[in-house]
Structure formats: structure tokens, C-alpha cells
């Protein structure tokens, strides 16, 4: 029998999902559904938008108003939806390549505008769906099909990028730290402005295999062993943080939301006519 969560929030006729065995994307997608359930939001006033990539298949399984768009353009479509109907809670599901490479310009301007979108970036450090090319988050010297001798590009820190560009809520968790991920997504849904949650995911098929990361279990153990909650980081010596990455709530700084500010201009113009 399907679980109540699946019956309530998933298109069960589209299951089982197509992600590879051991992929963290299914765990992250479940976390989003749990966060929505906890939020108490009206499902008919939720719109989930995605671009192209492994992560962007998620809206096909989630039973809401959904839109599967073009590569890198999820935030552009989502911006249009939010401006057209500000009452909607618009959630964007995207990947590290989709969001920070071809979609990178849309990302920084969505952050800058502080438009009311909740963006969850499934970061598996590689382009999984299209053959294992290295992405803007592939760690330096790691390999991909387009970097068989190692990537020499410096990787983006998605959360630092979003926070610096103006996102008002930023957090990071992993497919291992599911309770934290649910909590962060829930908080992001409550933020009126632009929220970004980076969800570190494992790709054992391409990234793991090419970089000898071991099994899916090994990759989850790596997340457990190398993630440090920001609440603990301030108490740790710098050498203890070397090679680690921060998880938790990284920024929470509410500001006026773009669509509501835009509506004020419309109201002012209409009043002056």
C-alpha cells in the first residue's frame, strides 16, 4: 500500500521514479513533500517549476500545479508566474548545472530582486542526465566526461553566491541530513522573499564512479562525516573545519518582496490616472 505522503502529494501513476539506484534526489524530493505538508499551504496555490536535468524530473512525480521548462530557465518562468499571480507559492526545483551554469544569470537577478520564490538546488556536482559532464560545482581536480584528466575550474559555492546576490533566506543540507533539510525547506517556504536551499545529493553512477567515491552508502557517509552545522562551526578551531562544508541556516535577513513592491507601483500609477 502506498504511504499517506505518496497518496497525498505524489502522482503515484508515474512511480517508480527513474533516478539511478543510490541517487539522493528521491530523498530530497520526499523532504520537499514533507516540508509542504508541515507548512499547511493550500496545494492548489502551489506551483512547482523545474528546468532540465535529473533534478528537474521531480515535478513529474509531485502532484501539484507543475511546469517543466527549458534548460536553465526555471527561474525566469517562475518569475513570470509569481508576477502574474503573487498569491501563488512558487517553488523552483533545479540542479547545480541547470541553476548555476546556463541559468546562472537568472539566479543572481532573482536573488537581487528578492522575488518570492523558494528554490531548491539539487547539487550532485555533475551533469548526471546528459552524460556526466563537469558542472560549476564539480570540485577542483575531480573528473567528468568533459574533464577526463581533472577539472581545473574553481567550484561555485552556491549558498555564498545566492547570499551575496541578495537572497534573503539561504540554507544548506544533504540527502543524509534529512530532518535538517525538511526544516530548512519549511523555513524557506515561510520567507516572503527569495529563498535558496542547497541540497547536497549523491550521484554514484557518474560522479561517484568517475571519482572513485565508492558506493551510494559511502557517499552518504561522506556527507555525514564532512558536513558541519553552522551552529557548531564557531566553536571549532580553523584546522578542524579544513575540508569540511557548512550546513544549516546560513542567512535569514527578511526584506520587502519584489512582487509586492511592484504591486505598489501599479497601485500608485492607477491612483494617479
N, C-alpha and C positions, 0 to 999 in steps of 0.2 A: 504493500500500500504506500502511495506517495505520502511524504510528510506534509503536515499542515502548511509549512512555509512554501513548499513546492506548489501545493494546490492553490495557495493564495496569490503567489507572486510570480510564478513561472508558467510559461507556455509548455505544459507537460508533453503536448503532442510533438514538440520539437526536440525532446530529450530522447536518448542521452546526447550530451554535448560532444563537439568534435575535437576538443582540445586533447593534446597528447597525454598519455599516462604520465603522471607526476607533475604536470603543469600546475602552477599556482593560480591560474586565472579562475578556475572554478571556485576555489576557496574565497577569492576576493569578491567574486560576483555574489556568492552567498552572503558575505559580510555586508554588501550593499543592501541586499534584500532585508536582512535583519535590521539594519540601521533604519531603513524606511519604515519597517513595521514598528519599531520603537518610537519613531518620530510622530506617529499618529497622523501623518499627512494624508489628505484625500488622494487616493490613487488616480482619480480622474483628473486631478490638477497637477499631475507629474508628467513631465516629458523627458525621456531619456534619448540622448543623441550620441552617435558614435561616428568615427571616420572609417578608416580601413586598417586592418591588421588583426592579429589573433584576438586582442582585447575587444576589438570593435564588433566581434560576433556576439558579445554578451546581450545586447538589446534584442537579438532574435530569440533569446530564451526568457527574457523578463517581460511579464505581461502588464505592460503599461502603454501609454502613448509613446511610440518609439520611432526614431528616424535614423536610418543607416545612410550616411552621406559619403562624400568623396574624400580621398586621401588628404589628410592634414587640414580639412575644412570644417571639422566638427564644431569648433568654437565659433566660426563665422556663422554657420547655420543656427547654432544655439543662440547667438546674439540676436539674430533676426527674430527668432521665436520669442525670446524674452521681451524685446521691444514691442512686438506685435501684441503680446498678451502677458503683461507684467505679473498677473496673478498666478501664472504657472510656476511651479518649482522645476527648473530646468537642470538636469543632471547630465554631465558630459562624461562618457567613458572613452578613454583614449589610451594609446600606447606611447612608449618613450620615443619611438621613431615618428609616429603619426603626429605627436604633440610638439616635439622639440626640434624636429628637422624641417620637413615641408610645412608643418603647422607652427613653427616657432614664432613667426611674426604675429600670427593671430593670438598666440599665447601671451606675448608681452603686452599687447594692446588690450586684451581682455582684462589682464591684471591691472594695467594702468587705468582703465576706465572704472574698475571696481564694479563691473556689471554683475548682477545677481545670478551667477552660475556656480554650481558645485561640480568641480572637475576632479575625477579620479583617474590618475595616471597609473596604468599597469606597467611597471618598469621591470622588464626581464633582460635588459642590457643588450638586446639584439633585435633584428627584424626576423621574427620567427616565421610568419606566414609566407613570406616571399623568398625564403631560402637561406636565412642565416647571415645576412649582411651585417656588418657592424653598424651601430647606431650612435647618436650623440652621447649616449650614456655607457657605451662599452668601455670598461676600464682600460687605461693606457697599457699597451703591450699585449692585451688579450686578443684572441683571434676570432675572425669571422670569415665567411666565404669571400668577402671582398678585402680581407686583410689576412691572407694566409700566413704571413710572416709576422703578424702582430700589428695592432692599431697604434699609431703614434700620436693620434689626436688626444687632447686633454678632454676628459669627460665633463659634461654639464652636471652641476648639482641642481636638480630641478627645483627643489624647495628654495634654495638661495636665490635662484633666478626669479621664481614667482614672487617671493617676498620683496626682493629689490625692485621688481617692476611695479609693485603696488597692490598685490593680492592682500586682502585683509585677514584671511584665515589660511594658515598653512600647517600641514602636519605630514608625518611620515610613519608608516608602519610596514609590516611584512606579512607574507602569507603564513608565517609561523605565529606571529603575534596577533591572532585573530580578534581577541577581545579588545585590544587597543585599537585595531583597525575599525571595528564597529563603532567604538566610542568616538573616534576622530571623524568618521563619516557623519555620524549623528550630529556632532557639534558643527560640522561644516554645513549641514542642511539647515541649521538654525541661524547661520550667519546670513545677513541680508545682502552682503556684497559678494565679491569674487572669492571663492574658496578653492584651494587646491590640496588634494591629498595624494601623496605619492605612495603607492602600494608596491613594495618590492616583491617581485614574483620570480619563481624559478623556471628556467627553460632547460630541462635536462636533454631534450632532443637536439637542439642546436648549440646554444651557448655552453651548456654543461659538457656535452660530448667533445666539442672542439677545444675546450679549455681544461679538460681532464678534471672536472669538478666532482666526478663520482655520480652516484645515483640521486634520484629525487630526494631521498631521505637525507643524503649527505648535504644537499643544497639547503634543505630546511635547517639542518643542524648548523650550517654556516651562518644562516640568518640569526639563529638563536645566539650563537657564540660571538658574533661581530656587531650586533646592534646594542646600542647603549641608550637608555631612556634619558632624555634631556634633563629630567629631574635629578638624575644621579650624576650626570656628567660634570656639574660644577664642583662636586666633591672629590673628583678623581684627578690624579696627577696627569699632566700632559702626556707622559710616556705610556700611561695606561690607556689613553684614547687613540694612540697611534694605530692606524689601520682599521679603526672602527668607524661606524657611521651612527648618526643620531636618529632616534625615533621619538615619537611623541608630538605634543603640540608645540610647533616651532614659532608660530606667530598668531596672535589674536589681537587685532587692532581695528575695531569697527570704525567705518567711515560711511558717509552717505552713499547710497547705492545709485548707480548710473541711471537705470530706467526711471526711478522715482524723481531724480533730479531733472531728467529730460522731460518728464511729465509737467514739472513746474514751469518749464519754458513754454510748453504747449498751452498750459492754462493762462500764462501771462499774455501770450500773443492773442489768444481767443478773447480775453478780457478787454484788450486794447482795441479790438476791432469795432 
